[in-house]
Amino acid sequence: MEKKKKYSNGKWAIAFLCELIIIVVLAMAIIRVYIKNKMALVNHADNFVTRTNNEELVKHQKGYTNIALFGLDARDQTSASLEVGTRSDTIIIVSINNSTGDIKMVSVYRDTLLKMADYDDFTTKINAAYAYGGPEMAVNTLNENLDLDIHEFVSINWTGLIKAIDAIGGIEIEIKEKELDKLNEYIANVIETTGVYSDGVFSAGKQTINGVQATAYARIRSTDLGDITRTERQREIISAMMKKMKKAEWSKVNKAIDAALPFVYTSIDEDDMYDLAKKILKYNMDGNKGFPFRYAFYDSDSKGSCIAAYDLSENVVALHKYLFGVDNYTPSSHVQKLNEMISDETGTYGGGSIDPYEE
């Protein structure tokens, strides 16, 4: 009798395991179909090619997925403006630890003076790279100057951001009194550019703002530390969106995805998106910072007001410690050469280690 009971239990366990496998396979198949349908809405970059300074130097990045996010300051809101000829006023490096699911974000200040990829000795503001050579030049410029191994990008214009935020019912942001005048000025500008109407914001404090208001909020750069503070607002918006979407009904999240995707341009293909989606429950925001960590303001007659890394090499050491947990990273000889080039141009000779976690 005991043997029969054990046998029955064994059969039940095998049947349960088979059912579980079938459920998992069906779920993954459904996700695959879902992603395939969504990717059909996206503007995809074919033949996207990136390069790094030295494959040996980026081995510590193999356990990470690095993606460049670009928010485009496009007066033309059609899909053509996503490809080239538009400055990227939001530049965020997203690094995903594939083992833990931890996500770190680093905003590269749009006015940061770096050497442009595909040019021997031409330096200018990093936001111009996208205008000169689209996302490929922008990503390669980040890789070349910062010893990074970024292979993918996602670009979005104002309309895509507006539609995504509106679809989830807005986001909660605390507006400061000193931001109100500029916020409403930019709201008028965003309305004129996108054709999407919105009321103004007339009181300070924590409140739910719509897509136009949020886009305008992300553009304010005339308070506090200018672009430094603006990037904090941009990361604040991304965090608020993720927080809202985690709590939202799936129908709202799906609506937001459908609304935004036609205004997105990316190198991520269906297989890559599927791999990212499989780990979605593991993802956790683990911090956000602005780069360079140590900097000086530099004015140039031809390039305008720039931000110069106060010792590019030491900033790169700190960046690799923050993103990848690497202690005492040694920058490539190419980055050290670029450090000398930028220091000679700007007079910002630094020195000493940088703590990336220092506020």
Secondary structure, DSSP 8 states (H G I E B T S, - for coil): -HHHHHHHHHHHHHHHHHHHHHHHHHHHHHHHHHHHHHHTTSEE-TT-----S-TTTTGGGTTEEEEEEEEE--SS-SGGGGTSSS-EEEEEEEEEETTT-EEEEEEE-TTBEEE-TT-SS-EEETTHHHHHHHHHHHHHHHHHHHT----EEEEE-HHHHHHHHHHTT-EEEEE-GGGHHHHHHHHHHHHHHH--------S-EEEEE-HHHHHHHTT--SSTTTHHHHHHHHHHHHHHHHHHHHHS-HHHHHHHHHHHGGGEEES--HHHHHHHHHTGGG-EEEEEEEE-SSEEEEEETTTEEEEEESSHHHHHHHHHHHHH--TT----HHHHHHHHHHHHHH-----S---TT--
